[in-house]
Amino acid sequence: MKKLNPLAVFLFFLIPCIYSQTSENPLTTTPPALKHHSVYAELGGNSGIYSLNYDYTLSTSEKTQIAFGSGFGFYSFHPDDLFSGGRNTTYYLTPSMNFLYGKNSHHLEAGISVLLIGAAIPSVRLGYRYQPVKGGFLFRIAITPLVLSGMPVPWGGLSFGYTF
């Protein structure tokens, strides 16, 4: 029978007790839990006039997120004469996808959207988004040019809401 080397036996039992790092590894630490759901009202913006919106945010890395959502709005107007009594009501949807870049609560927001109002009117977004990681008050401001007849029309939007 072979003899066991005492050093090999000692290392066999010692190795599982050795830890190579005592501090947390920044690559393996988990960021604070992101609140995903947001509801907000937007004046101007992708919908043209105003809209009520919902979006869902997915975190892709520590500094990047993608928000998918849609807005809903309507407006009512008299076709020819304000006193004729006839009203036309138009409803519209604005599905959108936005890329968020930033750390903590402050983000650069860039995205695309389509205003569905009988026809599809594309729009882009470039702006600032304040969305706390832990939820709460949401604020957005952006330039959102609409593309009409192949030409960009300067436009902007302002949003207030809540993230939960």
Secondary structure as UniProt FT lines:
FT   HELIX           6..14
FT   HELIX           15..17
FT   TURN            26..28
FT   STRAND          37..44
FT   HELIX           45..47
FT   STRAND          50..59
FT   STRAND          64..77
FT   TURN            82..83
FT   STRAND          88..101
FT   TURN            104..105
FT   STRAND          106..116
FT   STRAND          120..130
FT   TURN            133..134
FT   STRAND          136..143
FT   STRAND          146..148
FT   TURN            149..150
FT   STRAND          151..153
FT   STRAND          156..163
//
